[in-house]
Amino acid sequence: MTNLQSELRNLPGSAEAYPAQDGPFGVIGLGEGALAAELLQSLVDRRLTREGTQFVLTSTEWEASAEDYMRLAEVSGAKALRFGGGELDKLAGLVERGVTATYHFAQRVAYATGHADEAQEAERLLAGVRDRCVPEVQEGNPARDLAWSLWTRTPLLLAPDQDAFLVWAWQLALARVGKSLSVPVERDALYILTGAFEARHESGDNRVALILGEEDDEMAIAREVLQTRVDEVIFVPYPEGVGGYSGGLATWYFALWVAFYLAERYGVSPEDASPLREVIASLESANDSGARLN
Amino acid sequence: MTNLQSELRNLPGSAEAYPAQDGPFGVIGLGEGALAAELLQSLVDRRLTREGTQFVLTSTEWEASAEDYMRLAEVSGAKALRFGGGELDKLAGLVERGVTATYHFAQRVAYATGHADEAQEAERLLAGVRDRCVPEVQEGNPARDLAWSLWTRTPLLLAPDQDAFLVWAWQLALARVGKSLSVPVERDALYILTGAFEARHESGDNRVALILGEEDDEMAIAREVLQTRVDEVIFVPYPEGVGGYSGGLATWYFALWVAFYLAERYGVSPEDASPLREVIASLESANDSGARLN
């Protein structure tokens, strides 16, 4: 069993709760914390707050920026809590680097902002996804089936407007874990899809489109446009049809399972590629020297 | 001369000023107004405001949602001004549908929010782009040169974090005008680029990457990663190196010229494709019936 497989398998229910803090709340994310901060916009209105509690979710390569956000919040009169990597005495909680960091960041902040119900609903949905998607489910495993549909094809990723999180989560999972390129069409889908295949009709070959989350009026029309332009259009609904924070997190988790099977199908490792570790180290040292100059 | 060519040529300096309103300001955009609203976040902090002046930028297919935003602002005590298409007595100003609508929306709101200096700086930058990019500039025309570099290749679009506008503007221009598909990598560029080409090395063939706006530390590392993964990496700086609102608008305008030459090179029309007009009409009638049900 790969590390990632056991990590995914053991993920549901593994989040640490965090005591509820005083609002209003702001959540900003950098590096490994950025995707979680985007998802948390469904629970928390603001990125930055001058009162209540400011959460800063970050990995170590953004140390200097993270410290800036912490100071900014404290100067304004907010309590600032930092989760992620870095020196332990600066952290309200450690979140290890890795593809599952999004879950640990998100759930901790969900609890800390008083959204224990949503956090527990997310755990329930994740456990359901896990039970349907683990490798021992041979028949009708939705993650493996979808991965096989994506194999050797470049997926277009679409979602209803305002659901930037879904498109981002899938693009990242397919690249970081599935080692595959995808084409996000996050906004203005109808304007983009009606034009993008006109000059080179062959550029629609070997393409599949995923409609993520919900199929609203705009997505239904996008589906019609796509029928004549790509090989297949696949609707990937929220697990159990539940949207919002908990459904977003469950969709992210499902995407990781799909990407895991896709890497397996390509015969490549689903673990972080060694170039990623190298570039993160480069960014860390670039940001460190930048911080020293300031 | 195509309609679009003369429209682009005559664009700089054609914006109508609008009297400055009372702040604070909120700007929300729908349909043809969405991209302009994103750019205007560099001048205005909020999407929605409960006091001061709320701007609603929209085309007719989002009539019902536009009315909702207008009512919401007015009930909260803000003045609500709507620009775009629709019944004239509901509009503070008409903005015709089309690829250049972004400019008319954006400049009008720039003036209306008291940013006349930025609006005039944008006009100066646009005029410079026009003078360098019109077809009679045969040698060293940066828009035509870049279009030829993009021909038969699928561009990856990258920009420093927080510059979502640039990536969106290029994806839309290349599709709607250039009739070509591109691959936005708007966030987590290092995480995505180090993974996305591992499973299928050939998927980097015939690819070019555009780094838009500025080359910060992260983009410099992204460039290194890309060197071994795509054919060519091209830096597309802000016109005259000026960022912010005015540089963003000038970059958008430059993207339209590039897309115009790209369509020409492919031998296709740069005008809106007829499927676009059809899908907008479908969306209009879907939203109308939705509105009637409410």
Interface residues (C-beta under 8 A of the other chain):
Chain A: A34 L35 T152 T154 D161 W168 Q171 L172 L174 A175 R176 V177 G178 K179 S180 L181 S182 V183 P184 V185 E186 R187 D188 L190 Y191 I192 L193 T194 G195 A196 F197 E198 A199 R200 S203 D217 E218 A220 I221 E224 V225 L262 A263 Y266 V268 A273 P275 L276 V279 I280 S282 L283 A286 N287 G290
Chain B: A34 L35 T152 T154 W168 Q171 L172 L174 A175 R176 V177 G178 K179 S180 L181 S182 V183 P184 V185 E186 R187 D188 L190 Y191 I192 L193 T194 G195 A196 F197 E198 A199 R200 S203 D217 E218 A220 I221 E224 V225 L262 A263 Y266 V268 A273 P275 L276 V279 I280 S282 L283 A286 N287 G290
